[in-house]
Amino acid sequence: MSLLGIDMGTTGCKAALFATDGRLLALAYEEYLLQRPQRGQAELPSAAVWQKVKHVIREVVAKCADPVTAISFSSFGEAMVPVGPDRQILGPSIVPTLDNRGAEYLPELRRGLDNKALYALNGNPLGNIYSLTKLKWIKEHQPELYQRTDKFLLWGGFVPFMLGAEPHVDYSLANRSLLFDIEQEAWSDELIAWAGLDGEKLPTPVPSGTVVGEIDSRMAAELGLPAGIPLVAGAHDQCANAVGCGVIEEGTAVFGMGTFFCITPAFRQRRPPALMLERGLNTEHHAVPELFVSFIYNQGGILAKWFRDTFAAAEYQRAREEGADIYARLIAEMPRHPSSVIVLPHFIATGPPDFIDDSRGVVAGLTVETKRGDILKGMIEGATYYLRDVIDTLPAVDIPIREYRPTGGGAKSDAWIQLCADIMDKPFVRPQVEEAGALGAAILAGVGCQVFASYDEGVEAMVHMGRTFVPNPTQVDLYGERFVLYKQLAPLMRDYLRLLARKS
């Protein structure tokens, strides 16, 4: 018996088979490229990505003879795929966190509903990083596509839909649309009317862990699976990560080190909206019932990818041909001490607390002696300083974090985790299985098909902790000094943006 977790990321998809004791039996991965039709736009080619998803499922199933009991899903949020009633893919998927389209609607939306009222309903502040403004843009600029679309599906619902499930969205992903009522756990008629959208084009909301159908016989034959396997509603990737590294109680938090750096603390009761809004913090359903999460994030992983493609493109190509890890080679070049370079990691739109759409990065402290490793480490440090700046405000909203669980590609590196532990001044406990999103999805599959009676039972059976990284007091002090400099540098970027705005 095995459980299959599908993990959909912004730049790649994974399929992983797990035994019910948490052992990773097989793994497959495919990367895909974002399309940028015009400056400021970012899309995924939905049909091409779907082919990649099928490929990783076929590959992972072929690697392991253990029969699959159930399948569930982890996916990045906000992006929607337009589909027809016959499961036809009708167009590309706009990636809201990387796409500027729809920003023109924000002033009108703010006049119609203030942030306090929106937060009370949905748990998120207004911004252009959610599905709502992209749907408005499609309705105005691509009216034929909007009319033809039967459902706009977030990726965590789109993949099971293509496998045979009913059109659905789990609560955690529905939160990312800005159209969901977090208390009623249903689409909000008030928010849909405010947005000027059509509620019938949205899928049915369900709790994570709900069986939403079964794989149909034609698709099962194509993928090498038996027909009739249950398809279980998954979760937003950060929530699935939380399940996959055992963050199912207050006091623990995921430290995601993937495409985005994202800290995800878990807590039981909703915090006062005014205090959360002041810090730019959202509230979203956890995959686990009766728990909420918040996201503190920036584009750290995207910066690492940009660094790779800009400073090591040829080496990356050679490493791919050799099957080697280019990031391990680049991280080995980083100095042991804090970097002499300070980086403001605002190369694309920022996350909380300011949500700056037209942001700019800063690399300060360059000399002719600066090495490539200094720049990379400065970027990783800067992305981590950004997170610490927000974390330092959490005591006021009573969201405690006593330890972090690192996940994602960066969590493979001891040096990278130790750097984060020293800057955050908290222990980092690394799960034995690095693929926390896929593991979390597998646990959801197990709960949904009743292999496990509860999430507690599933986590106890499948999540096992490895090494603990304790902050180094000397490094903590050094990073504390650098963090002060970072905070002094950050306002200069805002002044620069104001200057650009005056000249434009």
C-alpha positions as CSV (number, residue, x, y, z in Angstrom):
1,M,0.0,0.0,0.0
2,S,1.3,3.4,-0.9
3,L,0.0,7.0,-1.0
4,L,0.7,9.3,-4.0
5,G,1.4,13.0,-3.4
6,I,1.4,15.5,-6.3
7,D,3.2,18.8,-5.5
8,M,2.5,21.6,-8.0
9,G,5.0,24.5,-7.8
10,T,5.3,27.7,-9.7
11,T,8.3,26.4,-11.7
12,G,8.0,22.6,-11.4
13,C,5.9,19.6,-10.4
14,K,6.8,16.5,-8.3
15,A,5.1,13.2,-7.8
16,A,6.1,11.1,-4.8
17,L,5.1,7.7,-3.6
18,F,5.2,7.1,0.1
19,A,4.8,4.0,2.3
20,T,2.4,4.5,5.1
21,D,5.3,4.7,7.6
22,G,6.7,7.8,5.7
23,R,9.4,6.1,3.6
24,L,9.8,7.7,0.2
25,L,9.4,4.9,-2.3
26,A,9.8,6.9,-5.6
27,L,10.1,10.5,-6.8
28,A,9.8,12.2,-10.1
29,Y,10.2,15.9,-11.0
30,E,9.7,18.1,-14.1
31,E,10.6,21.7,-14.4
32,Y,8.6,24.1,-16.6
33,L,9.1,27.6,-17.8
34,L,7.0,30.7,-17.1
35,Q,5.9,32.6,-20.2
36,R,6.2,36.3,-20.2
37,P,4.0,37.6,-23.2
38,Q,4.7,41.2,-22.3
39,R,6.7,43.1,-19.7
40,G,5.1,42.6,-16.2
41,Q,3.1,39.5,-17.3
42,A,3.7,35.9,-16.2
43,E,1.7,32.8,-17.3
44,L,2.0,29.1,-17.2
45,P,1.0,27.3,-20.4
46,S,-1.7,25.2,-18.9
47,A,-1.8,22.4,-21.5
48,A,2.0,22.0,-21.5
49,V,2.2,21.9,-17.7
50,W,-0.6,19.3,-17.6
51,Q,1.5,17.1,-19.9
52,K,4.4,17.5,-17.4
53,V,2.2,16.5,-14.6
54,K,1.1,13.3,-16.4
55,H,4.7,12.6,-17.2
56,V,5.8,12.7,-13.5
57,I,2.9,10.5,-12.5
58,R,3.7,7.9,-15.1
59,E,7.4,8.0,-14.2
60,V,6.9,7.6,-10.4
61,V,4.3,4.8,-10.9
62,A,6.7,3.0,-13.2
63,K,9.5,3.2,-10.5
64,C,7.5,1.4,-7.8
65,A,5.3,-1.7,-7.9
66,D,3.6,-0.9,-4.5
67,P,-0.1,-0.4,-5.3
68,V,-1.4,3.2,-4.9
69,T,-4.2,3.5,-2.4
70,A,-5.2,7.2,-2.9
71,I,-3.9,10.4,-4.4
72,S,-3.9,14.0,-3.1
73,F,-2.4,17.3,-4.1
74,S,-0.3,20.3,-3.0
75,S,-0.2,23.4,-5.1
76,F,0.8,27.0,-5.3
77,G,-2.0,29.4,-4.9
78,E,-3.9,32.2,-6.7
79,A,-3.3,31.0,-10.3
80,M,-6.4,29.7,-12.1
81,V,-6.9,27.6,-15.2
82,P,-9.9,28.2,-17.4
83,V,-11.6,24.9,-18.3
84,G,-14.7,23.8,-20.3
85,P,-17.3,21.3,-19.0
86,D,-15.7,18.6,-21.1
87,R,-12.4,19.0,-19.3
88,Q,-11.0,21.0,-22.1
89,I,-8.2,23.4,-21.2
90,L,-9.2,26.8,-22.6
91,G,-6.1,29.0,-22.0
92,P,-3.0,29.8,-20.0
93,S,-2.9,30.3,-16.3
94,I,-1.9,33.8,-15.1
95,V,0.5,33.7,-12.1
96,P,-0.8,36.5,-9.9
97,T,2.2,36.8,-7.7
98,L,4.4,37.5,-10.7
99,D,2.0,39.4,-13.0
100,N,1.1,43.1,-12.8
101,R,-2.2,42.8,-14.8
102,G,-5.3,43.8,-12.8
103,A,-3.5,46.5,-10.7
104,E,-5.7,49.1,-12.4
105,Y,-8.7,47.8,-10.6
106,L,-7.4,48.3,-7.1
107,P,-8.5,52.0,-6.6
108,E,-12.1,51.2,-7.6
109,L,-12.1,48.1,-5.4
110,R,-10.8,50.1,-2.4
111,R,-13.6,52.6,-2.8
112,G,-16.2,49.7,-2.8
113,L,-14.9,47.9,0.3
114,D,-12.2,48.9,2.8
115,N,-9.5,46.5,4.0
116,K,-11.1,46.0,7.4
117,A,-14.4,44.8,5.9
118,L,-12.5,42.6,3.4
119,Y,-10.3,41.1,6.1
120,A,-13.3,40.4,8.3
121,L,-14.8,38.3,5.5
122,N,-11.8,36.8,3.8
123,G,-8.8,37.1,6.0
124,N,-6.6,38.8,3.4
125,P,-5.8,42.4,2.6
126,L,-6.6,43.7,-0.8
127,G,-3.8,43.3,-3.3
128,N,-2.9,42.4,-6.9
129,I,-1.4,39.0,-5.9
130,Y,-4.7,37.2,-5.6
131,S,-7.0,35.6,-8.2
132,L,-9.7,38.4,-8.1
133,T,-8.0,41.1,-10.1
134,K,-6.8,38.6,-12.7
135,L,-10.3,37.3,-13.2
136,K,-11.5,40.9,-13.6
137,W,-8.7,41.5,-16.2
138,I,-9.8,38.4,-18.2
139,K,-13.4,39.4,-18.1
140,E,-12.6,42.9,-19.5
141,H,-9.7,42.1,-21.9
142,Q,-10.5,38.5,-22.9
143,P,-14.3,38.4,-22.8
144,E,-14.7,35.5,-25.2
145,L,-12.4,33.3,-23.0
146,Y,-14.3,34.5,-19.9
147,Q,-17.7,33.6,-21.4
148,R,-16.5,30.2,-22.7
149,T,-15.0,29.2,-19.4
150,D,-17.2,26.8,-17.4
151,K,-15.0,26.9,-14.3
152,F,-11.8,28.7,-13.3
153,L,-9.9,26.1,-11.3
154,L,-6.9,26.7,-9.0
155,W,-4.1,24.2,-9.7
156,G,-4.8,22.1,-6.7
157,G,-8.3,21.4,-8.1
158,F,-7.4,21.5,-11.7
159,V,-5.1,18.5,-11.6
160,P,-7.6,16.1,-9.9
161,F,-10.3,17.5,-12.2
162,M,-8.3,16.4,-15.2
163,L,-7.8,13.0,-13.6
164,G,-11.6,12.5,-13.1
165,A,-12.7,14.5,-10.0
166,E,-15.5,16.9,-9.8
167,P,-14.6,20.6,-10.1
168,H,-13.7,21.7,-6.6
169,V,-11.3,23.8,-4.5
170,D,-10.2,23.2,-1.0
171,Y,-10.7,25.9,1.6
172,S,-7.0,26.9,1.9
173,L,-6.7,27.6,-1.8
174,A,-10.2,29.3,-2.0
175,N,-8.9,31.8,0.5
176,R,-6.3,32.9,-2.0
177,S,-8.9,34.2,-4.4
178,L,-10.2,37.0,-2.2
179,L,-13.7,35.8,-2.9
180,F,-14.1,33.2,-0.1
181,D,-15.8,33.8,3.3
182,I,-13.4,32.3,5.8
183,E,-16.0,32.0,8.6
184,Q,-18.9,30.6,6.5
185,E,-16.5,28.4,4.5
186,A,-18.2,29.3,1.2
187,W,-18.0,31.7,-1.7
188,S,-19.1,35.1,-0.5
189,D,-22.0,36.6,-2.5
190,E,-20.9,40.0,-1.2
191,L,-17.3,39.7,-2.4
192,I,-18.3,38.3,-5.8
193,A,-20.7,41.2,-6.3
194,W,-18.1,43.7,-5.2
195,A,-15.7,42.2,-7.7
196,G,-18.2,42.2,-10.5
197,L,-17.6,38.5,-11.3
198,D,-19.8,35.4,-11.8
199,G,-20.0,33.0,-8.9
200,E,-21.2,30.1,-11.1
201,K,-17.7,30.0,-12.7
202,L,-16.1,29.1,-9.4
203,P,-15.8,25.5,-8.2
204,T,-17.3,23.9,-5.2
205,P,-15.4,24.5,-1.9
206,V,-14.5,21.5,0.2
207,P,-12.3,20.8,3.3
208,S,-8.9,19.4,2.6
209,G,-8.9,15.6,2.9
210,T,-12.3,15.2,1.2
211,V,-12.7,12.5,-1.4
212,V,-13.7,14.4,-4.6
213,G,-13.9,11.6,-7.1
214,E,-11.8,8.8,-8.5
215,I,-9.4,8.4,-11.3
216,D,-11.3,7.5,-14.5
217,S,-10.4,4.4,-16.4
218,R,-9.0,6.1,-19.5
219,M,-6.7,8.3,-17.5
220,A,-5.7,5.4,-15.2
221,A,-4.7,3.4,-18.3
222,E,-2.7,6.3,-19.7
223,L,-0.8,6.7,-16.4
224,G,-0.2,3.1,-15.5
225,L,-2.6,3.1,-12.6
226,P,-5.6,0.9,-11.7
227,A,-9.0,2.6,-12.3
228,G,-11.0,3.8,-9.3
229,I,-8.3,5.2,-7.1
230,P,-9.8,7.8,-4.8
231,L,-8.8,11.4,-5.5
232,V,-8.6,13.5,-2.3
233,A,-8.8,17.3,-2.1
234,G,-5.4,18.7,-1.3
235,A,-4.2,22.0,0.1
236,H,-2.3,25.2,-0.7
237,D,1.3,24.2,-0.9
238,Q,2.3,26.0,2.4
239,C,-0.5,24.2,4.2
240,A,0.6,20.9,2.7
241,N,4.2,21.6,3.7
242,A,3.0,22.2,7.2
243,V,1.3,18.8,7.4
244,G,4.4,17.2,5.8
245,C,6.7,18.5,8.4
246,G,4.4,18.1,11.4
247,V,3.4,21.7,11.9
248,I,-0.1,20.9,13.2
249,E,0.0,22.7,16.5
250,E,0.7,26.2,17.8
251,G,4.3,27.2,18.4
252,T,5.8,25.6,15.3
253,A,6.2,27.0,11.9
254,V,7.3,26.0,8.4
255,F,10.3,27.8,7.0
256,G,9.8,27.2,3.3
257,M,13.0,27.5,1.2
258,G,11.6,26.9,-2.3
259,T,10.6,29.3,-5.1
260,F,9.4,31.6,-2.4
261,F,10.7,31.9,1.1
262,C,7.6,31.5,3.3
263,I,7.2,31.2,7.0
264,T,3.9,29.5,7.9
265,P,3.0,29.5,11.6
266,A,0.0,27.6,12.8
267,F,-2.6,28.9,15.4
268,R,-6.0,28.1,16.6
269,Q,-8.1,31.2,16.9
270,R,-8.3,34.1,14.5
271,R,-6.3,37.1,15.7
272,P,-7.7,40.6,15.9
273,P,-8.0,41.8,12.3
274,A,-6.7,45.3,13.1
275,L,-3.5,43.9,14.5
276,M,-3.0,41.5,11.6
277,L,-3.7,44.1,9.0
278,E,-1.2,46.5,10.6
279,R,1.5,43.9,9.9
280,G,0.2,42.9,6.5
281,L,-0.6,39.4,7.8
282,N,-3.3,37.2,6.3
283,T,-5.3,34.4,7.9
284,E,-6.1,31.3,6.0
285,H,-7.4,27.8,6.7
286,H,-4.8,25.2,7.5
287,A,-5.3,21.8,5.9
288,V,-5.9,20.6,9.4
289,P,-9.4,21.3,10.8
290,E,-9.8,24.1,13.4
291,L,-6.3,25.5,12.6
292,F,-5.3,28.7,10.8
293,V,-2.1,29.8,9.2
294,S,-0.5,33.0,8.1
295,F,2.1,33.6,5.4
296,I,5.2,35.7,5.8
297,Y,7.1,35.5,2.5
298,N,9.4,36.9,-0.1
299,Q,10.9,35.8,-3.4
300,G,14.2,34.3,-1.9
301,G,14.1,31.1,-4.1
302,I,13.4,33.1,-7.2
303,L,16.5,35.3,-6.4
304,A,18.6,32.1,-6.1
305,K,17.3,30.9,-9.5
306,W,18.0,34.4,-11.0
307,F,21.5,34.2,-9.6
308,R,22.0,30.8,-11.1
309,D,20.8,31.8,-14.5
310,T,22.7,35.1,-14.5
311,F,26.0,34.2,-12.9
312,A,26.3,30.4,-13.6
313,A,24.2,29.7,-16.7
314,A,26.9,27.6,-18.4
315,E,27.8,25.7,-15.2
316,Y,24.1,25.0,-14.6
317,Q,23.7,23.5,-18.1
318,R,26.8,21.2,-17.5
319,A,25.4,20.3,-14.1
320,R,22.1,19.3,-15.6
321,E,23.9,17.1,-18.1
322,E,25.9,15.5,-15.3
323,G,22.9,15.1,-13.0
324,A,24.7,17.3,-10.4
325,D,23.2,19.9,-8.0
326,I,24.3,23.3,-9.2
327,Y,23.1,24.9,-6.0
328,A,25.3,22.8,-3.8
329,R,28.3,24.0,-5.9
330,L,27.3,27.6,-5.7
331,I,26.6,27.4,-1.9
332,A,30.0,25.9,-1.4
333,E,31.5,29.2,-2.7
334,M,29.7,31.3,0.0
335,P,32.0,32.7,2.8
336,R,31.7,31.2,6.3
337,H,31.2,34.7,7.9
338,P,28.3,37.0,7.1
339,S,28.6,38.5,3.6
340,S,30.2,41.8,3.0
341,V,27.3,42.5,0.6
342,I,23.8,43.6,1.9
343,V,20.9,42.9,-0.4
344,L,17.4,44.3,-0.3
345,P,15.6,41.3,-1.9
346,H,12.9,43.3,-3.6
347,F,13.6,42.2,-7.2
348,I,9.9,41.5,-7.8
349,A,6.7,42.5,-5.9
350,T,7.2,42.2,-2.2
351,G,5.0,40.3,0.3
352,P,3.9,41.5,3.8
353,P,3.9,44.0,5.3
354,D,4.0,46.5,2.4
355,F,3.1,44.5,-0.7
356,I,5.0,46.8,-3.1
357,D,4.0,45.9,-6.7
358,D,6.7,48.0,-8.5
359,S,9.6,47.1,-6.3
360,R,13.4,47.3,-6.9
361,G,16.3,45.3,-5.4
362,V,19.5,46.8,-4.0
363,V,22.9,45.2,-3.8
364,A,25.1,47.3,-1.6
365,G,28.8,47.0,-0.6
366,L,30.3,45.7,-3.9
367,T,34.0,46.1,-4.5
368,V,36.4,44.7,-7.1
369,E,37.2,42.0,-4.6
370,T,33.6,40.9,-4.2
371,K,33.2,37.2,-5.2
372,R,30.2,35.4,-6.6
373,G,29.7,33.6,-3.4
374,D,29.5,36.9,-1.4
375,I,26.6,38.0,-3.7
376,L,24.7,34.8,-3.4
377,K,25.1,34.7,0.4
378,G,24.1,38.4,0.6
379,M,20.9,37.5,-1.4
380,I,20.0,34.6,1.0
381,E,20.8,36.7,4.0
382,G,18.7,39.7,2.7
383,A,15.7,37.4,2.0
384,T,16.0,36.1,5.6
385,Y,16.4,39.5,7.1
386,Y,13.2,40.5,5.4
387,L,11.4,37.6,7.1
388,R,12.9,38.4,10.5
389,D,11.7,42.0,10.2
390,V,8.1,40.7,10.0
391,I,8.6,37.9,12.6
392,D,9.8,40.5,15.2
393,T,6.2,42.0,15.1
394,L,4.4,38.7,15.9
395,P,4.5,38.9,19.7
396,A,2.0,41.8,19.4
397,V,-0.5,39.4,17.8
398,D,0.3,36.5,20.1
399,I,1.5,34.1,17.4
400,P,4.4,32.3,19.1
401,I,7.1,30.4,17.2
402,R,9.5,28.3,19.3
403,E,11.0,26.4,16.4
404,Y,11.1,26.2,12.6
405,R,10.8,23.2,10.3
406,P,12.7,23.9,7.0
407,T,11.4,22.6,3.7
408,G,12.1,23.0,0.0
409,G,15.2,22.9,-2.1
410,G,17.2,25.2,0.2
411,A,16.6,22.7,3.1
412,K,19.0,20.3,1.5
413,S,21.9,22.6,2.4
414,D,23.2,22.4,6.0
415,A,25.0,25.8,5.4
416,W,21.8,27.5,4.3
417,I,19.7,26.2,7.2
418,Q,22.4,27.2,9.7
419,L,22.5,30.7,8.2
420,C,18.7,31.0,8.7
421,A,18.9,29.6,12.3
422,D,21.6,32.2,13.1
423,I,19.6,35.1,11.6
424,M,16.2,34.1,13.1
425,D,17.9,33.0,16.4
426,K,15.6,29.9,16.7
427,P,16.3,26.2,16.3
428,F,15.5,24.6,13.0
429,V,14.5,21.0,13.0
430,R,14.8,19.4,9.6
431,P,12.4,16.6,8.7
432,Q,14.0,13.4,7.3
433,V,11.9,13.7,4.2
434,E,12.8,16.9,2.3
435,E,9.7,16.7,0.0
436,A,7.3,18.0,2.7
437,G,4.7,19.3,0.2
438,A,4.4,15.9,-1.5
439,L,4.5,14.1,1.9
440,G,1.8,16.4,3.2
441,A,-0.3,15.6,0.2
442,A,0.2,11.9,0.8
443,I,-0.9,12.3,4.4
444,L,-4.0,14.1,3.2
445,A,-4.6,11.2,0.8
446,G,-4.3,8.8,3.8
447,V,-6.7,10.7,5.9
448,G,-9.2,11.1,3.1
449,C,-9.3,7.3,2.3
450,Q,-9.2,6.5,6.1
451,V,-5.8,4.8,6.1
452,F,-5.4,7.2,9.1
453,A,-8.1,8.1,11.5
454,S,-6.8,11.7,12.0
455,Y,-4.1,14.1,11.0
456,D,-2.3,13.4,14.3
457,E,-2.2,9.8,13.5
458,G,-1.0,10.4,9.9
459,V,1.8,12.8,11.0
460,E,2.9,10.5,13.8
461,A,3.2,7.6,11.3
462,M,4.8,9.4,8.4
463,V,6.7,12.5,9.6
464,H,10.1,11.9,11.2
465,M,12.5,14.5,12.4
466,G,16.2,14.6,11.5
467,R,19.0,17.0,12.5
468,T,18.4,20.1,14.7
469,F,20.3,23.2,13.8
470,V,20.9,25.4,16.9
471,P,21.8,29.1,16.6
472,N,25.5,29.9,16.9
473,P,25.7,32.7,19.5
474,T,28.7,34.3,17.8
475,Q,27.0,34.3,14.4
476,V,23.7,35.5,16.0
477,D,25.5,38.6,17.3
478,L,27.2,39.3,13.9
479,Y,23.9,38.9,12.0
480,G,22.2,41.1,14.5
481,E,24.6,43.9,13.6
482,R,24.1,43.3,9.9
483,F,20.3,43.2,10.4
484,V,20.4,46.8,11.9
485,L,22.2,47.9,8.7
486,Y,19.6,46.1,6.5
487,K,16.8,48.0,8.3
488,Q,18.6,51.3,7.7
489,L,19.0,50.6,4.0
490,A,15.4,49.5,3.4
491,P,13.9,53.0,3.5
492,L,16.3,54.2,0.8
493,M,14.7,51.8,-1.7
494,R,11.3,53.4,-0.9
495,D,12.8,56.8,-1.6
496,Y,14.1,55.5,-4.9
497,L,10.7,54.2,-5.9
498,R,9.1,57.6,-5.1
499,L,11.7,59.2,-7.3
500,L,10.9,56.8,-10.1
501,A,7.1,57.5,-9.7
502,R,7.7,61.2,-10.1
503,K,9.7,60.8,-13.3
504,S,7.2,58.4,-14.9
